[in-house]
Structure formats: structure tokens, C-alpha cells
Amino acid sequence: MIYLFVLLFFALNFLFSDSHIKIRGVRNLPLLLSLIFLILLAGFRFRVGFDTINYNRYFEEMESLSTLNSNSFLTDRFQPLWILLVAICKSIYPSIYILQLIISIFFNFSVFRVFSKFGLIGFFPIIIYFNTYYFFYNFEVMRESVAVSIFLFSFPYLVRRNWFQYIAFSFLAYLFHASAAVLLIIPLLSIISGRIVVYVFAIMFFTFLLFFSELMDFFIANIDLSSSFIYFDSYIYNFTNLNIIGLVAEALGKISLPLMLYYLSMNSESKLHVFRPLLLISALIGVVAIRLPIANRLNSYFFILYIMILSDYFYHFWHMRERRIFFYACLIVAVFSFYNNLFTVSIDPNDPESRYKVVRRYYPYYHILNPKHDEIREAYAF
């Protein structure tokens, strides 16, 4: 119910954002309340999200400042600044709640800040954010969310091509999550002309397909559509096999989307066209992720950019004559995305050979004042 309340609040503010009713002194109050709602929703959650459950387990095993020493940083599991952040939070309070709240504040503030910096002021980008990647960043990838936040703070330096400051931010992000190493590719692409970047991308794309030439054999061998819609033969972070429909679905989501956004950003009147090289990197990562799903985690740094470009492009349709039709279309998409976020498709841990089934990933919502363990959610966390 709390999710619907937040969504309804965003929707109503979006509908009345163009009204002529102005209340002096509270122009930014709805946006501020939105930021507070999103921070508290994530910061006060209790074991909501598969990764959140796992981070609870890791948090209990990690050290506080009183026991931290040089040997504590000699691990290949976590980066140094993450270990230090956990130690500080654990010294303040023995449970993970302080850590959750700090990350929620830092990440959501960075998102709202980058929306504002690039002229995406209003509820349209916030609604898209809440219905797409809010749960992923706030309820799952806590470590990577810190790295993504640092990357978002580096956007002004990226736009102005102040590479020293940008690389400093990227290195700082790396000290929280090793995947931030992908950010160091961006300066190299940015100094190359756009047309050459496209050619390089095309060469790398077809080279990769040739390298995995068994994809064609697999494509032909699995032409039978009677099999399950999409299946995985192995653990999600290892190599993956898909049937024909699953292969097409993965390609549409991981390759076509960033390429479509690349095209939309070319026609953008805002500053967002400067981020086109990032979309090519994202598309190439998508190619690799079809066969190696863990690679898609690198795209976590670009999902907020997806939201920015979509918001910038589709917001103009809101001012067209038949905007009521556009509103209903957006409502249908929002409901579908909202449902898709609260639930997920996962394999039964007690029966690995079974088909995938719908799992309650973020519903029901429990908070720290009403701590309850959801047995189904706990069983699917790994």
C-alpha cells in the first residue's frame, strides 16, 4: 500500500505541475517531499530486496572501527572504502539501518541533483525513476549505488571534459566497487569523433558475435517455440543459454534500448547529446551480457542516463493537443513497470530444474519499526 501512496503522490503532482495555481514560497516543496519519501522508503526498509538480505548477513560478519586493522582491507570481496564505511556505520549502530539510510540519502540526492543540473525539473523524470530503477538501486545493489552516485556527481566534469577531476571521481567510485573501472573508458571515447566511435562500436560488435559463433548454431537448434519462454542453464552470473524468444527478448532489452536512446539523444535540444558515447558503451555491454549476465551490472552506471534521455524526449509530448491519450498510455506503462518492479521472475531454490515463477521481491514492504521476515523472500535470496 505504501508504494501506491508514493506513486499516487507523484502522479497527482505531475498532473497539476502545469496548472496556473502557484503558492508563493512552496514552489519546490512537492519535489522536496518526493525526495524525502524516496529516502525514507529505502532507508527504513527491513530486509526488503534480495541483495538487502545478503548485505544484512555480510554486515554482521564485517568489523567495526574498534576491531578494524590493516588486514581487514586485504580481501578481494569488498573494496577499501566500502569496508571503512561499514566499519563507521557499525560503530554508530550495530545493525545495518544507519548504512541503509546514509546510502539512500546519498544516492537519491545525487539523482535529484543530476536531474536538476540538466534541466529535468518536475515529476516526469521522478515517476520514470520510481517505476524503473528506484528499487534496483535502493533495495538491491547497495555498494554499487554508492559508486553510481559518485559517477553522477562527476557529470559536470564529464560535460566540460575536465578529465583530471572526472578520473579522480571515477577512482573514488572504484574504491567502493570494482565495476567502476568501466568509467575510465569514457575519456578515451570522448576524445574520438562521433563517427569513428560508431565505426569502432560496429567492429567490436561483429567481432564479438564471431567470437561467440556458437550463437548461430544455438539459434538454429532452438527454433522450437514450444519450449519455455526463456530459460537459464546455469547460475545467473555465469554463462547463459536462452531459447529463440529469450534471445530476442534479451537483445531488445540490452542492445536495442541504448541504441534507440542514442538516436533520441542526437535530436535532443538539451545538453544530453554529450552522453552519446556512454550509450554505445552500454550497448556493447549488452552484447556481452547476453552470454554473460554478470556483465550487465556494468550498465548500472548508465541506467540513470536512460531515464534522463527518456524524460527529456517524452516530456514534450505532454504539451501536445491530445495529451490525455499520452497520459493514459503512460499510465498503462507505469502500472506494468510498477508491477514488474515489485515482483520478479526467479527459479525455485528448492527445485532448480523447475520453471521460473513469479516471486514477491519487494512486496510486502516491512520497515524497521515493524520488522518481519518474509519466508518466501528470504528463501530466494542468495
GINOR-V633092 format. One line per field, one symbol per residue. psi: psi as a letter, one per 30 degrees, with the letter a starting at -180 (. if undefined). A space follows every 50 residues. Layout:
psi = ???
This chain:
psi = eeeeeeeeeeeeeeegfglgjkjkfgegeeeeeeeeeeeeeeegljhjke eeeeeeeeeefllleffkaefffikgellefeeeeeeeeffekflfeeee eeeeeeeeeeeeeeeeeggikafeeeeeeefdgeeeeffdieefeeeeee eeffeeeeefhieeeeeeeeeeeefekffffffffeeeeffkleeeeeee eeeeeeeeeeehffeeeeeefhfjfflleklkflkfgakkklaeeeeeee eeefeeeeeeeeeefegkfaffffgeeeeeeeeeeeeefefiefffffff ffeeeeeeeeeeefffffglehfeeeeeeeeeeeeeeeefefllklkjff iffllllkkjegklkklffijkkjeeeeefk.
